[in-house]
């Protein structure tokens, strides 16, 4: 029995959504494919999940207990930055990384700006109708969140926080390295609006995705002395 009290097992059970591939789950929880594959075989043997053209939860009582365990640990031990990109997958609601994190995801973590190791807000787009549920979810995990504003770091000890950007209608997203992210065109639009902050990233995007982007600029700087402004429209 106790062999199933494991970090990877818990993350798989909490992050998996009906029909997810093993690779998608591994990317969601930032785990190696082979290790996640081994654990899914074990969880299937135990009757917790099944594989049928994708992964499906079979025992939601066990799944809920894993969720309770993960959220309790998060409240006791603030999540790391790496954990911060895994936790939204536990919510069971659609989301997409946006603003600074749209750039961060599309550049495969190659471009970072306006964040530090002791104060690290993560920017996600969520559906209007899910905002209260998202706020309750992060409260349950003991993680600060605000709507379209950076949480005040002086009011909490955690490194990670979340900035929610509600949107009406269905969230349009693409998947990059297992992360749901706003479309590339929207990301480029944001970068061009604050291009003085994103010159190197624009060059990276133009090169990797074969986009014709003029990364030079003659416009006056936007928010150069207040880089947090770059996540506000």
N, C-alpha and C positions, 0 to 999 in steps of 0.2 A: 504493500500500500504506500509506504513512505517514499518509494522510488519515484512517485509521481509528484511529490512536492519539490518542484524544480522551476527555476526561473524561465527556461525556454518553454516548458510545458505550459506554464501559466500564460506567457505572452501569446503562444499559439492559440490557446483556447479563448482568450479574450479578444485577440485581434482578428481572428478568422471571420470572414463573412461568406455567406452561402455561395458556393461555386468558385471561391478563390483557388488559384493554383498554388502548388507548394512554393514555387518561385516567388509569387506575389506575397505570400505570407512571410517568407524569409526576408524579403526586402522590407516589408512593413516593420518587422521587429528587429531589423538590422542584424540578422543572423546568417550564418553560412548555410547554403542550400543543403549540403550533405547532413549537417547536424539537425536541421529542421526536418528533413526527410526521415531521418532515423526516429525522431520524436513523434512524428505523425504516424509512423508505423506502430509505435508503442501505444499511442493514444487510441488508435483504431483497434488494436488488439484488446484494449481495456474496455472498448465499447463507448468511449467518450466522443469519438468522431467517426465519420465514414467517408470513404472516397468513392465518388460516383460522378465522373467527369467534372471533378473539382472536389473541394473539401467542404463538408457540412458537419455542423455540430449535432450530435446525437443525444447528449446528456446535458440539458441546460441547467440542471441543478448543480452539477459539477462545474459547469462554466461559470455560473453565478458565484460559487464559492471561490473560484480562482479570481474573479473580478473583485470580490470583497477583500481577498488577501492582497492583491496588487494595490488597491486604493488605500488600504490601511498602511502598507509599507510606505507609499508615497507621502502620506500625511506625517509619518514618523521620520522619514529620511528624505529631504528635498531631492527631487530628481535632477540628474545631470543634464547637460545640454543634449547629449545623445539621446537620453530618455525622452527629452522634450519633443523630439521628432517621432517618437514611437507612441506616446500616450494618446494623441488625438485619434489614432486608429482604434482605441478601445471604446470610443464613445458610441459607435454604431450609427453615426449620422454622417451624411456627406459633407465634405469640406475640401478646400483647396488652398495650398500655400500661395500667398500673394505678397505684393509690395516687395520689401527687401527679400523675403523668403522666396518669392517667385524667381528673382534673380539668382538667389543662392541655389535653388533646386535646378534651374535650367543650366547653370554653370557647374553642376555636379559638386557643389560646395567650393568651387574655385574662386568665388568672389564674395567677400564679406565686408560689411560696412556698418558703422554706427552702433556696434554692440560690443560688450566686453564679457569676459569670463565670469564676472561677478554680477552682471546685470544683462540678461539675455531675453528680451521679448521675442516671441515667435508670432508671425503674422498669418492669420488664416481667414479665408472667406467662408462664411457660413450662410445658410438660408435664413431669411427673416423669421420664419415660423419656428426655427430651432434655437433662437438666441437664448431664451430662458433655460432650455435644456442644456445648452453648452455651458452657461454660467453655473448651473447646478452641478454639472459633471466636473468642472474644474474645482469647484468648491469641495466636492466629495474627495478629490485627490489632493486637496490642500494647496492648490496652485492659484496664484492671483490671475485675474483676467479682467479686461475692460473692453468697452465697445469703442472702437476707433480712437483710443487714447492709450498711450503707454502707461501702465500701472506705475505708481510712485514707488520707486525702489526703497525709499526710506521707511515705508510702512510694512515691509516684510523682509524675511531673511532668505527666502528662496532665490536662487539664481535665475531660474526659468519663470517666465510669465507669458501670457497670451493676449494678443490684441485681436479682437474679433471685428470683421468687416461684413455686416449683414448685406445680403443681396436678395432681391425679389426674383421669383421664378427659380428654375432649375439651375444648379451650379454647373457651369461648363468647365471641364477639367481634363487634363491629360496626365498620363502617368510617366514619370521620369525616375528611374532608379527606385521604383516602388513607392514614390511619393506623388500624391495627387497635387497638381499645380495648375494655376490659371494658364490659359493658352499662351503660346509664345508671343503671338502678336500683341496681346494685352500686356505682357511683361515688357516687351520692347517699347510700347507706348509709354509705360510708366518710366522706363529708363530714359527715354528721350525727353520727357518732361523735366527730369532732374539730371540731365546728361552730365553736368559738371561733376556729379558724384559717381557717375557710372561709366566714364570713358573707357577704362580698361575692360569692363564687363561687356560693353558694346562690341569691342574688338573681338573678344572671346566668342560672343554669340554669332557675330558675322562670319567668323572663320569656321566654327563648328557646324552651323546650320545653313551655311551658304546663303546668308541673307545680305542683300545690298544695303548696308547701313553706313551712312556717313557719320563716323564717330567724331569728326572734328566739330568744333563749335565756335561761334562768334558771339553768342548771346551772353549777357551778364550772368554771373553765377546765381543759382537758385539755392537758398538755404545753406550756403557754404559754411556759415558760422553756426548753423543750427541743423546739423544733418538729420535730426529726428524729423524735421519737416518733410522729409522725402517719403514718408508713408502716409501723408495726408493729401487727399485730393482737393 
